[in-house]
Amino acid sequence: MSDTDRGDPAERRAALRERHLRPAPERPPSAARGLHHTALVSSDVERTIRFYQDLLEFPLTELIENRDYPGSSHFFFDIGNGNLLAFFDFPGLDVGPYAEVLGGLHHVAISVEPARWHHLVAKLEAAGVEHVVHSGVSVYFRDPDGARLELIADPLGEMYGTAVL
């Protein structure tokens, strides 16, 4: 059992904050420029395009061959602010169903304007996509391959009214 598994969770978080979290003026700049793309796996390219472009209104920006697996597609959706959500399909490989595993993806959270958030929640409802609204600003749901997504009406760098950046 690691040291983070012992004791009261609130006390562990407080100790980690004390040990590692620097006040904003003392933090060095990040070595990164931003998230270029997050890549997920698609079992059906056209179904994925219909879900992300038609339902969620994230425009498809490119569809190319995956350089690492001949015959596979690598395609991208614009999720705003210069960020992309990408997918691979792996025809002929049995990659199995989506699974949340240690070291794997839990969910992708995408910030949208509050009016757009309400519009997209209504579209999810109309399309019969099972979803859960949390705190009035987050909606959680799964894509056709089971990847868990969150649309959040909070601005980038904020979580439920608290600055996280």
N, C-alpha and C positions, 0 to 999 in steps of 0.2 A: 504494500500500500504506500503510495507517495505521500509526501507531507501535505499536499493539497487535498487529500482525502480524509484528513483527520480533523476533529474538532468542529466547532460551529461554523457553518458556511459564511455567515456575516463577518465573523472574526477573521476567517481566512481571507475574504475579500479585502477587509480593512488592512490586514498585514501586507497583502500583495500591493495594494494602492500605496501604502506607506513606503514600501521597499522599491517600487518601480515607477510609479506615476509622478512625473515632474510637472510642476506648474507650467502653464502655457508659455509664459515669457522665458522659461529656462529650457524648453524643449528645442533640440536642434531641428533644422529642416529635414524633412524626409528625403531619403535617397531616391525615392520613386517620383515619377511625374504624374502617375495616376494609374488606374486600372485600364489596361489596353483592352482586354476582353476576358471573359470567363467562358470556358468551353464545356458544354454539356453534350450528352450523347442522345441522338435521335434515332428511333427505330423506323420512322417514316418521314422523309424530308418534306413532302407536300403537306402532310397533316401538321407538321411542326410549323411550316410557313403559314398555313391558315390560322393556327392558334395564335402565334406571336404577331403576325402582321395584321390579320383581319380582326381578331378578337381583341388583342391587347393594344393594337395600333402602334407597334414598333416596326418601322419600315425595314424591309429586307434591303441590305446595302450591297451584298456581294454573294456569289455562289461559285466556288472554285473547287478544283480537285484537292483533296487532302494530300499533301506532299509525303506524308508518312505511311499512307496505305492506299495504293493504287485502286481506283474504282470507288473510293470513298469521297463523299462531299464534305466540304468545310464551308459553312455559310454563316452570315453575320446579320444581326439586327441592331439598329440604332436605338439605344436606350437613353439618349440625351447626354449633354455635357461632354461630348467627345468619347463616350464609352460605348462598348459593343458587348452584346451577348452573342456568343458563337456556339455552333453545333457541329458535330461530326456524325455521320452515319457510318456504320461498319458493315456493309453488305457481306453476307457469307460468314460472319462471325456471330456466335451465340454469346452476346455480352450479358444476357440475362436481364431481369427487371431491375429497376432503380432500387437502391438500398441505402439507407443511412447507416454508415459504418464509421468506426473510429478512424479519423484522418480523412473522412469523406465529406461530401457536401451535406449540410443540414438544410439551408435554404439560401436563396438569392433575394435580397431586399432591394427594390427599385423605387426611388423617390419619384412621385408624380405630384403635380399641382393639385390642391384640394378639389377644385371643380372637376378636374380630369379623373381624380380618384373616385368621386361619386358616380361619374359617367361610366367608368370601367367596372365598378362594383355592380351597377345595373346591367351592364353587358354580360358579366359573369352569371348573374341571376337568370337573365333571359336565355342564355345558352345552356342553362342547367349544370353549370360547373359548380361542384360542391366547394364551399368556401366558408371561412370563419372570420368575422370581423372582430378585431381586438382593439380596445381603447378608443374606438371611434376614428382612428387614423390608419390602422393597419388591416389589411385583408390578406389572409393566408389561403392558398389553394395549390393544387398540383397541376402540372402540365400533362399532356397526353401520355408521356412516358413515366410520370410519377415524380418528377423533380418538384420539390416544394419551393414555391415562390411567395414573396410578400410584396404587395404594393403598399407603400407608406406615404401618407400625405405630408409628413414632416419634411422640412427642407433638408438638403444635404448637410451633413455635419451636426444634425440634431436628432435626438431620439426621445419621443414623448415629451417634448418641451425642454429637454436638457441638452446643452451643448456637449457633444462628444468629440468635437474636433476644434 
